[in-house]
Amino acid sequence: MTLDCHSDHCITCADEGVPMTVLAVDSERGLALCEAADGSKESVETALVEAVAKGDAVLVHARVALVRL
């Protein structure tokens, strides 16, 4: 069985990937403080993206950085 998804949202939770900018990194805990275009900020897990640094743009889904943009 295959799923043919044509949505911009995650089929399991209805979230979407949000481009965010890294404001600060806590490499010891694997977290970064990130800011979205609307000014909202959240703590994001960074384990999936190698060497995240302040100023990087990342795509975030469910408070997890998926890829550097």
PDB file of N, CA, C and O in Angstrom, chain B, residues numbered from 101:
ATOM      1  N   MET B 101       0.841  -1.179   0.000  1.00  0.00           N
ATOM      2  CA  MET B 101       0.000   0.000   0.000  1.00  0.00           C
ATOM      3  C   MET B 101       0.887   1.243   0.000  1.00  0.00           C
ATOM      4  O   MET B 101       1.839   1.330   0.775  1.00  0.00           O
ATOM      5  N   THR B 102       0.579   2.184  -0.852  1.00  0.00           N
ATOM      6  CA  THR B 102       1.317   3.441  -0.894  1.00  0.00           C
ATOM      7  C   THR B 102       0.368   4.604  -0.662  1.00  0.00           C
ATOM      8  O   THR B 102      -0.804   4.570  -1.037  1.00  0.00           O
ATOM      9  N   LEU B 103       0.907   5.619  -0.041  1.00  0.00           N
ATOM     10  CA  LEU B 103       0.124   6.831   0.198  1.00  0.00           C
ATOM     11  C   LEU B 103       0.497   7.859  -0.844  1.00  0.00           C
ATOM     12  O   LEU B 103       1.682   8.095  -1.082  1.00  0.00           O
ATOM     13  N   ASP B 104      -0.478   8.467  -1.461  1.00  0.00           N
ATOM     14  CA  ASP B 104      -0.250   9.512  -2.443  1.00  0.00           C
ATOM     15  C   ASP B 104      -0.646  10.833  -1.802  1.00  0.00           C
ATOM     16  O   ASP B 104      -1.797  11.261  -1.889  1.00  0.00           O
ATOM     17  N   CYS B 105       0.322  11.467  -1.159  1.00  0.00           N
ATOM     18  CA  CYS B 105       0.046  12.677  -0.386  1.00  0.00           C
ATOM     19  C   CYS B 105       0.328  13.916  -1.224  1.00  0.00           C
ATOM     20  O   CYS B 105       1.421  14.065  -1.770  1.00  0.00           O
ATOM     21  N   HIS B 106      -0.648  14.797  -1.325  1.00  0.00           N
ATOM     22  CA  HIS B 106      -0.491  16.047  -2.068  1.00  0.00           C
ATOM     23  C   HIS B 106      -0.731  17.247  -1.167  1.00  0.00           C
ATOM     24  O   HIS B 106      -1.124  18.315  -1.635  1.00  0.00           O
ATOM     25  N   SER B 107      -0.495  17.068   0.120  1.00  0.00           N
ATOM     26  CA  SER B 107      -0.743  18.122   1.079  1.00  0.00           C
ATOM     27  C   SER B 107       0.565  18.771   1.509  1.00  0.00           C
ATOM     28  O   SER B 107       1.623  18.146   1.432  1.00  0.00           O
ATOM     29  N   ASP B 108       0.502  20.011   1.957  1.00  0.00           N
ATOM     30  CA  ASP B 108       1.662  20.690   2.532  1.00  0.00           C
ATOM     31  C   ASP B 108       1.801  20.390   4.012  1.00  0.00           C
ATOM     32  O   ASP B 108       2.723  20.890   4.656  1.00  0.00           O
ATOM     33  N   HIS B 109       0.912  19.590   4.558  1.00  0.00           N
ATOM     34  CA  HIS B 109       0.893  19.298   5.981  1.00  0.00           C
ATOM     35  C   HIS B 109       1.231  17.842   6.238  1.00  0.00           C
ATOM     36  O   HIS B 109       1.006  16.981   5.387  1.00  0.00           O
ATOM     37  N   CYS B 110       1.777  17.571   7.422  1.00  0.00           N
ATOM     38  CA  CYS B 110       2.070  16.205   7.850  1.00  0.00           C
ATOM     39  C   CYS B 110       0.755  15.449   8.000  1.00  0.00           C
ATOM     40  O   CYS B 110      -0.171  15.945   8.641  1.00  0.00           O
ATOM     41  N   ILE B 111       0.661  14.249   7.414  1.00  0.00           N
ATOM     42  CA  ILE B 111      -0.600  13.505   7.471  1.00  0.00           C
ATOM     43  C   ILE B 111      -0.879  12.945   8.858  1.00  0.00           C
ATOM     44  O   ILE B 111      -2.017  12.586   9.160  1.00  0.00           O
ATOM     45  N   THR B 112       0.149  12.864   9.711  1.00  0.00           N
ATOM     46  CA  THR B 112      -0.077  12.312  11.047  1.00  0.00           C
ATOM     47  C   THR B 112      -0.463  13.357  12.075  1.00  0.00           C
ATOM     48  O   THR B 112      -1.181  13.049  13.027  1.00  0.00           O
ATOM     49  N   CYS B 113       0.004  14.599  11.900  1.00  0.00           N
ATOM     50  CA  CYS B 113      -0.297  15.593  12.938  1.00  0.00           C
ATOM     51  C   CYS B 113      -0.790  16.927  12.381  1.00  0.00           C
ATOM     52  O   CYS B 113      -1.093  17.830  13.161  1.00  0.00           O
ATOM     53  N   ALA B 114      -0.879  17.079  11.082  1.00  0.00           N
ATOM     54  CA  ALA B 114      -1.368  18.284  10.409  1.00  0.00           C
ATOM     55  C   ALA B 114      -0.433  19.484  10.544  1.00  0.00           C
ATOM     56  O   ALA B 114      -0.791  20.587  10.130  1.00  0.00           O
ATOM     57  N   ASP B 115       0.765  19.292  11.117  1.00  0.00           N
ATOM     58  CA  ASP B 115       1.741  20.378  11.176  1.00  0.00           C
ATOM     59  C   ASP B 115       2.405  20.542   9.820  1.00  0.00           C
ATOM     60  O   ASP B 115       2.312  19.663   8.963  1.00  0.00           O
ATOM     61  N   GLU B 116       3.065  21.658   9.633  1.00  0.00           N
ATOM     62  CA  GLU B 116       3.835  21.869   8.419  1.00  0.00           C
ATOM     63  C   GLU B 116       5.251  22.280   8.798  1.00  0.00           C
ATOM     64  O   GLU B 116       5.496  22.748   9.910  1.00  0.00           O
ATOM     65  N   GLY B 117       6.170  22.104   7.874  1.00  0.00           N
ATOM     66  CA  GLY B 117       7.542  22.550   8.107  1.00  0.00           C
ATOM     67  C   GLY B 117       7.586  24.070   8.106  1.00  0.00           C
ATOM     68  O   GLY B 117       6.998  24.715   7.238  1.00  0.00           O
ATOM     69  N   VAL B 118       8.283  24.635   9.076  1.00  0.00           N
ATOM     70  CA  VAL B 118       8.359  26.087   9.230  1.00  0.00           C
ATOM     71  C   VAL B 118       9.821  26.524   9.123  1.00  0.00           C
ATOM     72  O   VAL B 118      10.650  26.062   9.907  1.00  0.00           O
ATOM     73  N   PRO B 119      10.154  27.391   8.186  1.00  0.00           N
ATOM     74  CA  PRO B 119      11.512  27.932   8.132  1.00  0.00           C
ATOM     75  C   PRO B 119      11.755  28.810   9.359  1.00  0.00           C
ATOM     76  O   PRO B 119      10.939  29.670   9.687  1.00  0.00           O
ATOM     77  N   MET B 120      12.888  28.583  10.033  1.00  0.00           N
ATOM     78  CA  MET B 120      13.218  29.357  11.226  1.00  0.00           C
ATOM     79  C   MET B 120      14.696  29.718  11.189  1.00  0.00           C
ATOM     80  O   MET B 120      15.490  29.066  10.513  1.00  0.00           O
ATOM     81  N   THR B 121      15.054  30.768  11.927  1.00  0.00           N
ATOM     82  CA  THR B 121      16.441  31.204  12.052  1.00  0.00           C
ATOM     83  C   THR B 121      16.946  30.860  13.444  1.00  0.00           C
ATOM     84  O   THR B 121      16.267  31.112  14.439  1.00  0.00           O
ATOM     85  N   VAL B 122      18.138  30.285  13.507  1.00  0.00           N
ATOM     86  CA  VAL B 122      18.755  29.915  14.781  1.00  0.00           C
ATOM     87  C   VAL B 122      19.278  31.176  15.460  1.00  0.00           C
ATOM     88  O   VAL B 122      20.068  31.922  14.883  1.00  0.00           O
ATOM     89  N   LEU B 123      18.823  31.405  16.700  1.00  0.00           N
ATOM     90  CA  LEU B 123      19.258  32.566  17.480  1.00  0.00           C
ATOM     91  C   LEU B 123      20.383  32.210  18.441  1.00  0.00           C
ATOM     92  O   LEU B 123      21.276  33.023  18.680  1.00  0.00           O
ATOM     93  N   ALA B 124      20.346  30.996  18.995  1.00  0.00           N
ATOM     94  CA  ALA B 124      21.352  30.539  19.956  1.00  0.00           C
ATOM     95  C   ALA B 124      21.365  29.020  19.937  1.00  0.00           C
ATOM     96  O   ALA B 124      20.351  28.382  19.655  1.00  0.00           O
ATOM     97  N   VAL B 125      22.536  28.444  20.243  1.00  0.00           N
ATOM     98  CA  VAL B 125      22.695  26.989  20.218  1.00  0.00           C
ATOM     99  C   VAL B 125      23.190  26.504  21.574  1.00  0.00           C
ATOM    100  O   VAL B 125      24.113  27.087  22.143  1.00  0.00           O
ATOM    101  N   ASP B 126      22.584  25.447  22.090  1.00  0.00           N
ATOM    102  CA  ASP B 126      23.048  24.741  23.287  1.00  0.00           C
ATOM    103  C   ASP B 126      23.491  23.360  22.815  1.00  0.00           C
ATOM    104  O   ASP B 126      22.720  22.402  22.878  1.00  0.00           O
ATOM    105  N   SER B 127      24.730  23.258  22.344  1.00  0.00           N
ATOM    106  CA  SER B 127      25.215  22.007  21.754  1.00  0.00           C
ATOM    107  C   SER B 127      25.294  20.879  22.765  1.00  0.00           C
ATOM    108  O   SER B 127      25.168  19.712  22.396  1.00  0.00           O
ATOM    109  N   GLU B 128      25.498  21.200  24.022  1.00  0.00           N
ATOM    110  CA  GLU B 128      25.550  20.169  25.068  1.00  0.00           C
ATOM    111  C   GLU B 128      24.220  19.433  25.189  1.00  0.00           C
ATOM    112  O   GLU B 128      24.194  18.221  25.402  1.00  0.00           O
ATOM    113  N   ARG B 129      23.124  20.161  25.054  1.00  0.00           N
ATOM    114  CA  ARG B 129      21.784  19.552  25.161  1.00  0.00           C
ATOM    115  C   ARG B 129      21.177  19.233  23.800  1.00  0.00           C
ATOM    116  O   ARG B 129      20.120  18.606  23.740  1.00  0.00           O
ATOM    117  N   GLY B 130      21.816  19.648  22.700  1.00  0.00           N
ATOM    118  CA  GLY B 130      21.290  19.382  21.362  1.00  0.00           C
ATOM    119  C   GLY B 130      20.058  20.192  21.029  1.00  0.00           C
ATOM    120  O   GLY B 130      19.150  19.719  20.346  1.00  0.00           O
ATOM    121  N   LEU B 131      20.036  21.439  21.528  1.00  0.00           N
ATOM    122  CA  LEU B 131      18.887  22.321  21.322  1.00  0.00           C
ATOM    123  C   LEU B 131      19.333  23.654  20.734  1.00  0.00           C
ATOM    124  O   LEU B 131      20.491  24.056  20.855  1.00  0.00           O
ATOM    125  N   ALA B 132      18.387  24.321  20.099  1.00  0.00           N
ATOM    126  CA  ALA B 132      18.631  25.678  19.607  1.00  0.00           C
ATOM    127  C   ALA B 132      17.384  26.518  19.845  1.00  0.00           C
ATOM    128  O   ALA B 132      16.261  26.025  19.744  1.00  0.00           O
ATOM    129  N   LEU B 133      17.593  27.783  20.159  1.00  0.00           N
ATOM    130  CA  LEU B 133      16.490  28.737  20.211  1.00  0.00           C
ATOM    131  C   LEU B 133      16.335  29.276  18.802  1.00  0.00           C
ATOM    132  O   LEU B 133      17.280  29.822  18.232  1.00  0.00           O
ATOM    133  N   CYS B 134      15.138  29.121  18.238  1.00  0.00           N
ATOM    134  CA  CYS B 134      14.894  29.527  16.849  1.00  0.00           C
ATOM    135  C   CYS B 134      13.737  30.506  16.779  1.00  0.00           C
ATOM    136  O   CYS B 134      12.863  30.523  17.646  1.00  0.00           O
ATOM    137  N   GLU B 135      13.745  31.335  15.717  1.00  0.00           N
ATOM    138  CA  GLU B 135      12.698  32.331  15.511  1.00  0.00           C
ATOM    139  C   GLU B 135      12.102  32.171  14.120  1.00  0.00           C
ATOM    140  O   GLU B 135      12.826  32.049  13.132  1.00  0.00           O
ATOM    141  N   ALA B 136      10.777  32.173  14.054  1.00  0.00           N
ATOM    142  CA  ALA B 136      10.052  32.100  12.782  1.00  0.00           C
ATOM    143  C   ALA B 136       9.890  33.513  12.214  1.00  0.00           C
ATOM    144  O   ALA B 136      10.171  34.498  12.897  1.00  0.00           O
ATOM    145  N   ALA B 137       9.444  33.603  10.987  1.00  0.00           N
ATOM    146  CA  ALA B 137       9.259  34.899  10.317  1.00  0.00           C
ATOM    147  C   ALA B 137       8.269  35.794  11.047  1.00  0.00           C
ATOM    148  O   ALA B 137       8.373  37.019  10.983  1.00  0.00           O
ATOM    149  N   ASP B 138       7.298  35.182  11.749  1.00  0.00           N
ATOM    150  CA  ASP B 138       6.296  35.978  12.475  1.00  0.00           C
ATOM    151  C   ASP B 138       6.796  36.460  13.834  1.00  0.00           C
ATOM    152  O   ASP B 138       6.058  37.112  14.572  1.00  0.00           O
ATOM    153  N   GLY B 139       8.062  36.138  14.172  1.00  0.00           N
ATOM    154  CA  GLY B 139       8.644  36.575  15.440  1.00  0.00           C
ATOM    155  C   GLY B 139       8.479  35.590  16.579  1.00  0.00           C
ATOM    156  O   GLY B 139       9.033  35.798  17.659  1.00  0.00           O
ATOM    157  N   SER B 140       7.726  34.520  16.361  1.00  0.00           N
ATOM    158  CA  SER B 140       7.567  33.523  17.419  1.00  0.00           C
ATOM    159  C   SER B 140       8.866  32.750  17.598  1.00  0.00           C
ATOM    160  O   SER B 140       9.582  32.479  16.635  1.00  0.00           O
ATOM    161  N   LYS B 141       9.158  32.399  18.853  1.00  0.00           N
ATOM    162  CA  LYS B 141      10.385  31.691  19.181  1.00  0.00           C
ATOM    163  C   LYS B 141      10.051  30.371  19.845  1.00  0.00           C
ATOM    164  O   LYS B 141       9.048  30.256  20.550  1.00  0.00           O
ATOM    165  N   GLU B 142      10.907  29.363  19.614  1.00  0.00           N
ATOM    166  CA  GLU B 142      10.739  28.094  20.304  1.00  0.00           C
ATOM    167  C   GLU B 142      12.066  27.361  20.372  1.00  0.00           C
ATOM    168  O   GLU B 142      12.973  27.585  19.570  1.00  0.00           O
ATOM    169  N   SER B 143      12.150  26.479  21.353  1.00  0.00           N
ATOM    170  CA  SER B 143      13.297  25.607  21.507  1.00  0.00           C
ATOM    171  C   SER B 143      13.134  24.440  20.547  1.00  0.00           C
ATOM    172  O   SER B 143      12.069  23.828  20.476  1.00  0.00           O
ATOM    173  N   VAL B 144      14.201  24.133  19.806  1.00  0.00           N
ATOM    174  CA  VAL B 144      14.144  23.142  18.735  1.00  0.00           C
ATOM    175  C   VAL B 144      15.258  22.117  18.936  1.00  0.00           C
ATOM    176  O   VAL B 144      16.396  22.486  19.230  1.00  0.00           O
ATOM    177  N   GLU B 145      14.940  20.846  18.780  1.00  0.00           N
ATOM    178  CA  GLU B 145      15.952  19.796  18.837  1.00  0.00           C
ATOM    179  C   GLU B 145      16.755  19.807  17.546  1.00  0.00           C
ATOM    180  O   GLU B 145      16.180  19.956  16.468  1.00  0.00           O
ATOM    181  N   THR B 146      18.084  19.651  17.634  1.00  0.00           N
ATOM    182  CA  THR B 146      18.949  19.805  16.466  1.00  0.00           C
ATOM    183  C   THR B 146      19.721  18.543  16.087  1.00  0.00           C
ATOM    184  O   THR B 146      20.630  18.621  15.261  1.00  0.00           O
ATOM    185  N   ALA B 147      19.397  17.396  16.655  1.00  0.00           N
ATOM    186  CA  ALA B 147      20.176  16.167  16.427  1.00  0.00           C
ATOM    187  C   ALA B 147      20.228  15.732  14.964  1.00  0.00           C
ATOM    188  O   ALA B 147      21.195  15.087  14.559  1.00  0.00           O
ATOM    189  N   LEU B 148      19.229  16.062  14.170  1.00  0.00           N
ATOM    190  CA  LEU B 148      19.186  15.619  12.773  1.00  0.00           C
ATOM    191  C   LEU B 148      19.987  16.502  11.817  1.00  0.00           C
ATOM    192  O   LEU B 148      20.223  16.126  10.669  1.00  0.00           O
ATOM    193  N   VAL B 149      20.407  17.682  12.297  1.00  0.00           N
ATOM    194  CA  VAL B 149      21.142  18.624  11.451  1.00  0.00           C
ATOM    195  C   VAL B 149      22.544  18.798  12.021  1.00  0.00           C
ATOM    196  O   VAL B 149      22.706  19.208  13.171  1.00  0.00           O
ATOM    197  N   GLU B 150      23.546  18.488  11.223  1.00  0.00           N
ATOM    198  CA  GLU B 150      24.924  18.550  11.680  1.00  0.00           C
ATOM    199  C   GLU B 150      25.408  19.987  11.801  1.00  0.00           C
ATOM    200  O   GLU B 150      25.179  20.805  10.910  1.00  0.00           O
ATOM    201  N   ALA B 151      26.076  20.289  12.903  1.00  0.00           N
ATOM    202  CA  ALA B 151      26.763  21.569  13.133  1.00  0.00           C
ATOM    203  C   ALA B 151      25.860  22.791  12.943  1.00  0.00           C
ATOM    204  O   ALA B 151      26.173  23.679  12.149  1.00  0.00           O
ATOM    205  N   VAL B 152      24.765  22.835  13.656  1.00  0.00           N
ATOM    206  CA  VAL B 152      23.882  24.007  13.622  1.00  0.00           C
ATOM    207  C   VAL B 152      24.588  25.183  14.293  1.00  0.00           C
ATOM    208  O   VAL B 152      25.203  25.026  15.348  1.00  0.00           O
ATOM    209  N   ALA B 153      24.496  26.354  13.677  1.00  0.00           N
ATOM    210  CA  ALA B 153      25.155  27.544  14.220  1.00  0.00           C
ATOM    211  C   ALA B 153      24.194  28.731  14.215  1.00  0.00           C
ATOM    212  O   ALA B 153      23.224  28.767  13.459  1.00  0.00           O
ATOM    213  N   LYS B 154      24.491  29.694  15.077  1.00  0.00           N
ATOM    214  CA  LYS B 154      23.704  30.923  15.139  1.00  0.00           C
ATOM    215  C   LYS B 154      23.651  31.540  13.752  1.00  0.00           C
ATOM    216  O   LYS B 154      24.675  31.652  13.078  1.00  0.00           O
ATOM    217  N   GLY B 155      22.450  31.945  13.321  1.00  0.00           N
ATOM    218  CA  GLY B 155      22.255  32.564  12.013  1.00  0.00           C
ATOM    219  C   GLY B 155      21.813  31.596  10.929  1.00  0.00           C
ATOM    220  O   GLY B 155      21.344  32.022   9.874  1.00  0.00           O
ATOM    221  N   ASP B 156      21.955  30.288  11.176  1.00  0.00           N
ATOM    222  CA  ASP B 156      21.507  29.298  10.190  1.00  0.00           C
ATOM    223  C   ASP B 156      19.997  29.346  10.018  1.00  0.00           C
ATOM    224  O   ASP B 156      19.264  29.646  10.961  1.00  0.00           O
ATOM    225  N   ALA B 157      19.540  29.051   8.817  1.00  0.00           N
ATOM    226  CA  ALA B 157      18.113  28.874   8.550  1.00  0.00           C
ATOM    227  C   ALA B 157      17.854  27.375   8.519  1.00  0.00           C
ATOM    228  O   ALA B 157      18.563  26.632   7.840  1.00  0.00           O
ATOM    229  N   VAL B 158      16.836  26.931   9.254  1.00  0.00           N
ATOM    230  CA  VAL B 158      16.497  25.516   9.322  1.00  0.00           C
ATOM    231  C   VAL B 158      15.003  25.334   9.084  1.00  0.00           C
ATOM    232  O   VAL B 158      14.207  26.238   9.339  1.00  0.00           O
ATOM    233  N   LEU B 159      14.637  24.159   8.595  1.00  0.00           N
ATOM    234  CA  LEU B 159      13.228  23.809   8.435  1.00  0.00           C
ATOM    235  C   LEU B 159      12.836  22.991   9.657  1.00  0.00           C
ATOM    236  O   LEU B 159      13.455  21.969   9.955  1.00  0.00           O
ATOM    237  N   VAL B 160      11.797  23.447  10.369  1.00  0.00           N
ATOM    238  CA  VAL B 160      11.413  22.849  11.647  1.00  0.00           C
ATOM    239  C   VAL B 160      10.024  22.235  11.529  1.00  0.00           C
ATOM    240  O   VAL B 160       9.097  22.851  11.001  1.00  0.00           O
ATOM    241  N   HIS B 161       9.899  21.014  12.030  1.00  0.00           N
ATOM    242  CA  HIS B 161       8.605  20.322  12.098  1.00  0.00           C
ATOM    243  C   HIS B 161       8.509  19.681  13.474  1.00  0.00           C
ATOM    244  O   HIS B 161       9.411  18.956  13.894  1.00  0.00           O
ATOM    245  N   ALA B 162       7.421  19.948  14.169  1.00  0.00           N
ATOM    246  CA  ALA B 162       7.179  19.379  15.500  1.00  0.00           C
ATOM    247  C   ALA B 162       8.363  19.625  16.428  1.00  0.00           C
ATOM    248  O   ALA B 162       8.775  18.732  17.168  1.00  0.00           O
ATOM    249  N   ARG B 163       8.911  20.846  16.387  1.00  0.00           N
ATOM    250  CA  ARG B 163      10.023  21.287  17.230  1.00  0.00           C
ATOM    251  C   ARG B 163      11.298  20.496  17.009  1.00  0.00           C
ATOM    252  O   ARG B 163      12.112  20.351  17.921  1.00  0.00           O
ATOM    253  N   VAL B 164      11.475  19.984  15.798  1.00  0.00           N
ATOM    254  CA  VAL B 164      12.692  19.274  15.394  1.00  0.00           C
ATOM    255  C   VAL B 164      13.204  19.911  14.113  1.00  0.00           C
ATOM    256  O   VAL B 164      12.465  20.037  13.137  1.00  0.00           O
ATOM    257  N   ALA B 165      14.483  20.318  14.115  1.00  0.00           N
ATOM    258  CA  ALA B 165      15.102  20.831  12.900  1.00  0.00           C
ATOM    259  C   ALA B 165      15.369  19.645  11.978  1.00  0.00           C
ATOM    260  O   ALA B 165      16.056  18.696  12.356  1.00  0.00           O
ATOM    261  N   LEU B 166      14.823  19.708  10.771  1.00  0.00           N
ATOM    262  CA  LEU B 166      14.951  18.597   9.829  1.00  0.00           C
ATOM    263  C   LEU B 166      16.128  18.773   8.871  1.00  0.00           C
ATOM    264  O   LEU B 166      16.807  17.804   8.530  1.00  0.00           O
ATOM    265  N   VAL B 167      16.367  20.007   8.441  1.00  0.00           N
ATOM    266  CA  VAL B 167      17.398  20.276   7.446  1.00  0.00           C
ATOM    267  C   VAL B 167      17.784  21.748   7.501  1.00  0.00           C
ATOM    268  O   VAL B 167      16.969  22.605   7.844  1.00  0.00           O
ATOM    269  N   ARG B 168      19.035  22.028   7.161  1.00  0.00           N
ATOM    270  CA  ARG B 168      19.483  23.419   7.030  1.00  0.00           C
ATOM    271  C   ARG B 168      19.045  23.910   5.657  1.00  0.00           C
ATOM    272  O   ARG B 168      19.185  23.191   4.668  1.00  0.00           O
ATOM    273  N   LEU B 169      18.523  25.111   5.589  1.00  0.00           N
ATOM    274  CA  LEU B 169      18.068  25.676   4.321  1.00  0.00           C
ATOM    275  C   LEU B 169      19.156  26.503   3.665  1.00  0.00           C
ATOM    276  O   LEU B 169      18.945  27.055   2.585  1.00  0.00           O
TER     277      LEU B 169
END
